[in-house]
């Protein structure tokens, strides 16, 4: 696990499409950003029924992020941005049973599953929340920012947080699924995974949004599977497949698939075939 800290002005388908995708925090959004976001939303809607069982890394990140918050933290109003099925809200409720928790997610089926554990819950893009300014004491987001423009998300977080409020977030870093990128590298020229934001880019986006006391830390966490097909089914079960641009538009042939399987086998350990999640955690404060 690696840790980073920063203060102001210090920058320290598989068969067909991209497995995961994310926007750069500072570059302009591409012309197809909305269609891409619609595909992401549709993928998570389809995965809502299987998400909780399959989201092993997401549950781990949620507990790790909560454990980092100071014991004296006692938010009265919490926003769970990109709330998914509401797993995060459940553990937030255990720690702060009196808090008023609001959930927002752009996948309507996820919102319906989360609604019973929220005081309020609605469908919305966390880059542009239909909420008044300075409403929350804690802005929480677990493994959602990678689907968005980080700069826009952090600007909204800053806008909706009260003075003295806290941000706690986790997202995915550029080493996520590096095994998959390498396995496909000799097969074709299509993009099978996209680049996620480096820690420095997250720090800059938070600083530009007006956050202070920025702290980042990073954990690479592999999940092991008996074979590649099982690994890909697990990714599909959390909605993180076939949502990006720049991938194949046709199915992969048998020979190509066998080459991918053979290339991925190089990463096998005694525990199985790994799919590595590069988790970046961030905490910051408003003043």
Secondary structure by P-SEA (a helix, b strand, c coil): cbbbbbcccccccccccccbbbbbcccccccaaaaaaaaaaaaaaaacccccccaaaaaaaaaaaaaaccccccccbbbbccccccaaaaaaaaaccccbbbbbbccaaaaaaacccccccccccccccccccccccbbbbcccccccaaaaaaaaaaaaccccbbbbbbbbccccaaaaaaaaccccccccccccccaaaaaaaaaaaccccbbbbbbbbbbbcccaaaaaaaaaaacccccccccccccccaaaaaaaaaaacccccccccccccbbbbbbbccc
